[in-house]
Amino acid sequence: MPKNRTIPFGYCMKNGEITTEPKEVYAVVAIFDEYLKGRSLSEIAKLMQSEKIRYNAISDKWNKNMVKRIIENERYLGTEKYPQLIAEDIFRQANEKRVKKATTLNLISDDLQEIRNVTYCAECGHKLSRIGGNSKYEHWDCKNHDCYKLEYRITDQMIIGAVLNVINSAIANPSLLESGGEISTYSPTADVIRKQNEINQMTDSPQVDFDRVKSEIFKLAEMKYDCCTYNDSPQKTEEIKALLENHKQLNTLDIGLFKACVSRIWISHFCVIEVELINGIRIKNITERNEKNVHSAECNDNSCESANSGKQG
């Protein structure tokens, strides 16, 4: 299989800095241009392949997913590390078309599939089911017979909007990511203490049975190991901070960033959406209902809060 790129298509590393790759820049611009002209992702992939443009160093094979990743990659808008390749209005038009096309064709996009894989009912812990293909009629619900149906209609855009709000809040306020706790802990049991005392008595004896002492020390080491716990939350917190540091606020969902930072999405029966990050922290997105339209929701100002309530499911 072709090796995944470590630097986005259109860029390369020179003298320790990220700069543009002219031939690939031409391809990126052409992809956005052709997509807005009406070509499909598959057609653009064939065009790139016919022009013998390599997506990576191993193969010149293209597919529609490669084209899609380029169209939705916000790095082309320019960051401190990546030079800007695509104008904001072009990027916005292309992605609005991409989202609209995916829903119009009654298809579940790859991005939405990733979200569906990690979305759970906050009441019972079962995965939520997405019902309906078209965004005009789709909704999410809990199919656990021992649970209850959601009180309101939850739509794709409500979930995506909540996730965007949480990620953007974390970018703006890194303190939301703090998990606290020690990396490792050791809590000896009564059996461990008893075994340690036995070994001490054996070594204090005038005649030491070294083979037996050695065997008991190995047993004690195993018992101590079982009393150790490792908490990787601080490490995971630093990973998320590194990913979000100096990151621009998102206008559209960066599915790569989503997969790297989010472990689960929890939805309660009353339209409260919580995003659980890989470090175990849950950030709650509180929504309000608009009485004029029971199917709409908007986030309050400063509506994200962090609650280290532990993992479920």
N, C-alpha and C positions, 0 to 999 in steps of 0.2 A: 504494500500500500504506500502511496505517496506520503512523505514526511510532512507533518504540519509545519507551517511557517511560524517562526518565532517573532518576526517583524511583519506588520501588515503589508499586503501587496501595494506597491507604489513607493515603498521606502527601502532603504538599505543602510547598513552601518559603515561609516567611513571615519577613520581616525578617532574611533570611540564615540562618534556622534551620529544620530539618526538624520539622514538626509534623503533627498528624492532620487528615485531610479527613473531616468527619463523615459525609457521605453514603457515601463509599467505605468508611469503617470499618464502617458498617452492612452493606455488601455483603460485606466480608471475613468478618465474624462469621456472616452468613447462609450464605456458601459452606461454611464448616467445619461449621456446624450441619446443612445439607441433605445434605452428603456423608456425615456420620456417621449420618444418618437413612436412608441407602440410595440417594439419588439419584446417578445417574451424572454424570460430568464434562460430557457433552453436554447432559444434562437441566438441569444447573445453569447452563450457558452460555445455554441458551434462556430460563431464568428471569431471568437478569440482563438479557438483551436485551429481554424483555417488560416489564421494569420500567424500561426506558430509562436504565439506568445506563451511563455511558460508561467504557470501559476506558482510553481516552486522549482527548486533546483533539480528535482528528480524527473518530473514528468511534465509534458505539455498538454495533458488531458484536462479538460474542463467539464464541469457539470453545473446545473442550475443553482446548487447550494453555494458554490464558490462565488457565483455572480451575486447571489442574494447577500452573502456576507459582506461583499464590497459595498453594495448599495446601502446597507444599514450601518456601516462602520462610521461612528461619529468622529473618529480620529482624522478623517479627511477634512473636517471643519477647522482643524488646526488646534494644537495644544502647545504647551511649553516644549514638549519633546518632538512633536510631529508637525512639520510644515503644512499649511493649508493647501489642499488640492482642489476642493470643490466649494463653490459659493454656497452660502447658507440657503438661499432661495431655491437653488437647484436641488440641494440635498433634501430640503423639506418637501418639495413637489414630488420627488422620486419616492420618498418613503410614505407620503400620503397615498400615492397611487398604489404602492406595494400593499399597504394595509387594506385599502379599499378593495383591491383586486382579490386578496385572499378571502375576505368575507363575502364578496359578491359571488364567488365561485363555490360557495358553501363548503370551503375547505378549512380544515384546522391547520393553521400555519405551524411551521416548526417551532417558532417562538412560543406560541400558545400551547403546543404539546409539551414543551419543557415546563411551563407553568402548571399544566394539568397534572404532570407527574409528581408534583410536590405540594399539591393543595389538599388540605384535610379539614374535616369537620372539627371545630373546637369543642363540640359537646361530647362526641363519642370517640373521636380519634380515627374514624374511617376516612378513606379518600373520598373527596367530593367528586361527583360525576358532572360532566358538562353535557347538557342536553340540547340538541338542535344544532344544525350546521350553519345557518345564516345568522349573522349578528343581529338581525331585526327580531329574531325569535329565541335566540339562544338564552339559556339560563343555567345556573349551577345549583345542584341540590344534593342532599345526603340520601343515599340509597339504602342505608342501614335500616332494616325493618324495625329494629328496637329503638331507633332514634326518631326525630321529628323533622318534618320538612322545614326549610328556611322560611322565616316570616316574610321576607321580601325577595323580589327577583334580583339576583346577583348576576351582572353581565361581565363579559370579557373586559370591557373598558373600565369598569369599576375596579376590577382586580389589578389590571395593568396600571391604572392611575394610582392606586394605593401603593403598589410596589415602587413606582417612580417617585411618589411622595416620600416614602421611607428612605430610599437610596439617596435622594437629593437632600433630605434632612440630615442623614448621616454624613454626607459630604460637607454640608454647612456646619454641622455640630458634631465633631468626632467624639465628644463625651458621651453621646448616646451609645457608643460601641463598648464602653467599659464593662468588663465582666467581673473584675475583681477575683479574689481567691488565689490560693497558692498553686504553683505548678505541680508539686507532689506533696503527699502527706504520708506519714507513717504512724499507725496507731496499733501498738502491740496488744495482743490479747492476753488473757490470763494464762493460756497454754504456752505462749511464747515466753512469758516471764518465768513460768514454772520450769520450762526446758532450759532456759539460761541458768537458773539456779542449780539445776541438776549438773550441768556441765561445769559450773564453778566448783561444786563439791567434788566432782571427779578429778579436776585438775589440782585441787588442794590436797588430795589424798597422797599419803607417802608413796604408795605404789600406783602409778598412773598407767592405765591400760590405753596406750596411745591409739590403737586401732579403733577401740570403742569410742574414745573421745572424738576422733576424726569423723566417725560415722554420725555421732550425735550432732556435731557442728554442722555437717551437711544438712541434717534434718532441720536444725534450727534455721539455717539460711533459707530453706524452702518455706518454712513457716513465716519468717519475717517478710519474705517476698510477697506472700499472700496477704500480708497486712498493709502493703503499700498500694496507694492509689495514685494515678496520674491524671492531672487535669490539664488538657491541652487548650483550654479556653484563652489563657493569656497569649499563647502562641498564635492561635487563630485570630485573636483580636488584632495583633500586630500585622497579620497578613491582610486583614480587611483594611486597616488604616493605610497600609502601603498601597493597596489598590485604589483607594479613594483619595489619597493625598494629591492635592493640586488638580483634582479632576473637575472638569466643568460640570455645571448642572445639566442634567439630561432632559432633552425634549422628547426623545423616543427611547424605548427600552433597549438597552444594550444587553442582549441575551448572554453574551460572554461574561460580562460583569455580574449579571444576575446569577448565573450558574456558579461563579467563583465565590460569591458572598452569601447567597441564600440557601438554606437547607430545606425549609418548609414554609408554607403559607397556611395560616389557620383562619378559618372564617366561622364566626358564631352565627347563631340563628337570628341575631338582631343586627346584622350588617356591620359587625365590628371585624375588621381585617387586621391580623397580626402577621408580621413578617419575622420569621425566626432565622437569624443569621448563623453562620457555621460555628460561631463561638458560643452558641446557646442563648444569646440575648434575643429577646423578642421586642420588637418595636411596633407599637400599636398605632394604627391609622384610624382615627375617629372620624366618622362621617355623619352628616346631617341629611335628613330627608327634606326634600322640597315638596310642600303640600300640593303644589300645582302639578307635580309629576312624580308619582310614587316610585317610578323606575329610575330616577336620577339621584345622584349623590354628589356632595362636594365636601372637600376637607375644610375644617375650620382653620383659622390662622393658628400657627403653632400647634397643629393638631397631632403631631407625632410625639409619643412618649415612650420611654424605655422601661421595660419591666422584666427583671431577671426571674421569671417564674419557673424556669426549668423546662426540660423537654417532655413531650408527651408522645404517645403512640409508640 
